[in-house]
Amino acid sequence: PSVGDAPHTLPAALGLPGGSAGVNEVLKWLTEHQDELAVGVGGAVIIGLGFGFDIPEQEVTNLGHFVLSLLIGHFTVASVTPALHTPLIAVTNAISGIIVIGGMLQLSGPLLSARVACALAAVFLSSINIAR
């Protein structure tokens, strides 16, 4: 059995009032509804960020373009026929190589800046894509 198939139980040594049956039911419900919880928590975080921060309109526009490009890219790659899969992967590896070079060029500056953090993330994630 895999880790996800293991039953979730709490040790009896915790001394929970009324036994651990209620807690085990909550753990079972959480396990069964992981997807719904992830969407709900994600939506709450997005709404909370929207109410808690003054985000410039240009940033919201950029974020919208980013999300649309993710969706277009996903549906484009998902609909590729098997005969075109190898050339598509070759092109994406070339694009990832360009991203690695661009990220390396952006690595100058303070280590804790957003620019360096994004550059490190770009280099790391693109390198993973190239290595696969």
N, C-alpha and C positions, 0 to 999 in steps of 0.2 A: 504494500500500500504506500501511496505517496504521502507527503506531508499534509496536503490538503484533505486527504481522506481520513486522517486520524481523528478520533473523537476528541472533542474539547472538554476536558474535565478539570476540576480544580482539586488540589489535594485536600484531604479531610483535615489536615493539620492547621488549616487557616482558621478554623473555629468560627465559621459563619453561622449566624443565627438561623435556625430552621433548616440547616443543611445546605448543601450546594446545589440542590435540584433547581431552585429558581435561577441561580446564576448560570447553571448549565443550559437552561432554557433560553436565557438571554444570549449566551454565546452561540447557541444553535441558530437562533433567529438572526444574529449578526452575520454568521457564516452563510446562511441561506440568502441574505439580502445585501451582499457585498456591492453588487453593481448599483443598486438603487441608492445605497448610502454614499458611494463614491460620487455619483451625479449630484446628489443633494448637498453634500459637503462642498463639492466644487462650485456649485451654483451659489451657495451661501458665501463662500470666500469671494467670488467675483462680485456679488452684490455688496458685500461688506467693503471691499476695496473701492467700489464705485461711490459709496456713500461716505467713506472715511477719508478719501484723498481727492484733491483737486487735480484731476488728470487733464492735461492740455488736449484740446480737440485734435491736434495733429497726431498726438500719440494714439488716440483712440482710432483715428483713421488708419494709421500704420498697423495697429493691432488687427483691425478688420481686414486689411489687405493680406496680412500674414495668415490669418485663419482661412481666408478664401484660397490663398495659394496652397495651403496644406490640403484642403479639400479637393481642389483641382488636381494636385499632384497624386493624391491617394487614388482618386477614381481613374486617373489616366493610367497609372501603373497597374491597377487592379484589372483594367480591361484589355491589357496587352495580350496578344496571342502568344502561345509558347514559342513560335518561330522567331518572334521579335524580342524575346526575353534577353538573350545574350547581348545583342547590340545595345539594348536599353541599359543594361547593367554596365556595359563598358562606358557609355556616356555618363552615367551617374558617378562612376568611379573617377572619370576625368574631372567632372564638376567638383567632386569632393577633394581632389588634388589641388584644384584652384582655391578652394576654400581653406585648405591647410596653409597654402602659401600666403593668402591674404590674412589669415589669423596670425601667422607668425610675424607678419609685418606690423601688426597692431599690438604686439606684446610689449612695447616700450611704455614706460610710465609707472606710476605707483602700483604696487602689487594688489592693493585692496580697492582699486578703482573698478567701476563697472566696465570700462573699456577692456581692461586686462582680463577680467573675469569672463566676459563674453568671448574674447579672443581665445582664452584657454579652453572654454567649452567648445568653440567651433573647431579648434585643432583636435581636441580629444574625440569628439563625436565623428568628425569626418575621417579621422584615422581609423576608427572602428569600422566605418563603412568600407574603407579601402581594404582593410585587412580581411574582411569576410570573404 
